[in-house]
Amino acid sequence: MHVDCTSIANLPMGDSISDDKDRKFVTLPLVCLGMFKGGMKCAFLLVTDFTSQTSSTVFSNLLPLLVPLDYELGGRKLDRAKVFSISIGGPYIQRCWTELGKFTPNMQNYNTLSADSCNFSKEGVVALVNFRVQPHYTEKTSIEGFYSRMIVCNREMLSRPSLPKFDKAVFLDFMARYVEYFNIELYDTLLRTFPVEKYVLRTSLVRRDAELRQSHQRDAERARLLQENKRSILDHRPDGFQQIKTDIITQGPPAKARRLMGAQVMFQQHFTQTQQEPESQETNAFDDARTHFEGGEHGRLENHSQNEQGNRSRSGTNGSGNGSESRGERLEYSSGYSQSQKILVQHNGTLQDWNKFSVNKVDFATLARVACHSLSVGTSFTTRCQVHDIRPDARQLFIKPFRRTLKIAPIVIYLTQGSDLVKVELHTEEEKCKLLGIDETEEAIDKIEDLCTILEQLPGTEIEIRLEKRIMTLDFGYERSYWSTSTSLERMKRGYKE
């Protein structure tokens, strides 16, 4: 039974295929990345259509160890969720390889018997592949393909009137995704065998590659300046830093500002070390803080206050005078919004529990010193700052391969205040749509001019923005933390009003 399917991401799931009698075939336009046989009786064809399938045998790591799973296109690594495996039975192996050889003469340079020379992803082979979707023989929830037949889509085959009919809309969507991976080298390689000029102009790729290089250079320069700023922050206290007044004079050198872990700023606090204030001030500080919270947070803070007082009474260091004085670490912050709240706590294990809270407001100087990776995913802060720059340029942000298709490039917003700099990134469709104030990417087609105008006017604007810690999954299972935002452009455009 042939199933209408638009991409690998929409393939039938393994648990929906009951047995061998329930055979489901699909035909999809794919880019063939590699073909490996080794010493096995069957071969594996690795393909992609640039959509993600987390139920595949590749993503679940169920293929034989010798099968290569890592591929690049246009100088960009493909996530394993976007690589799909199609098994080829013995009688079909030579047929498949012969068909692949029709795409370009360069295919004779590759060898399916060697894991080192079976990767032909740089050739950019485009083919219409018909295969049966089947569950893995041990993990029934994982799926793979079983090869049936293939037609390569080179210039000669696409011009033949005998070419089987296929869904042109599906092919156009596939090419829209493929174009995003193009660079000059891949374009020139495909130009000899595939009508790539119908889908993208070489001049646009030259301009895009040049802009990417310039963007990388700017990012490198900003990273260098950011490192210098961080070193400067470690040696000097932020401007406007207000220390709690105390009658006790310390004889040691002044404490240096230091990089904060996320738990140390969960309630808008700067970190500094100083001697303990009188017990009456300590109690008032906790009372002031309690009025800022409600419900469960109030109870947790109250318990924390009692524990801290007990801890202080048991701790102490030898002073220069007679006896000993109890000393503690003070978490202090200066609020630029309403009233100054001072919470004195000792930095122990209890403080780590505050990672679970979502903070309301924090000043930008403190936020710039926070180690993003130390926070829990979803932790968010609201801060006041200035938009320094937005990349890429507004006119290069919206990509229209053709017709009513629209893609939005990843967005980077640089926020600043004084010498502090914070980088905000928007990678997912959800993040970009929230920023632009739309529900779906295609809604921006009729609003491009208005959105570009706002983006061009934002640099230099003082705004209040909500930042949220997000996680990006990289190749080989690595993860990277970054700041994202759910504040819309319309909200930023209004600026900050006292």
Buried (B, 14 or more C-beta within 10 A) or exposed (E): EEBEBBBBBEBBBBEEBEEEEEBBBBBBBBBBBBBBBBEBEBBBBBBBBBBBBEBBBBBBEBBEEBBBBBBBBBBEEBBBBBBBBBBBEEEBBEEBBEBBBBBBEBBEEBEBEEBEEBBBBBBBBBBBBBBBBBBBEEEEEBBBBBBBBBBBBBEEBBEEEEEEEBBEEBBBBBBBBBBBBBBBBBBEBBEEBBBBEEBBEBEBBEEBBEBEEEBEEBBEEBEEEBEEBBEEBEEEBBEEBEBBEBEEEEEEEEBEBEEBBBBBBBBBBBBBBBBBBEEEEBEEBBEBBBEBBEEEBBEBBBEBBEBBBEBBEEBBEEEEEEEEEBBBBBBBBBBBBEEEBBBBBBBEEBBBEBBEBEBBBBBBBBBBBBEBEBBBEEBBBBBBBBBBBBBBEBEBBBBEBEEEBBBBBEBBBBBBBBBBBBBBBBBEEEBBBBBBBBEEBEEBEEBBEEBBEBBEBBBEBEBBBBBBBBEEEEEEEEEEBBBBBBBBBEBBBEEEEE
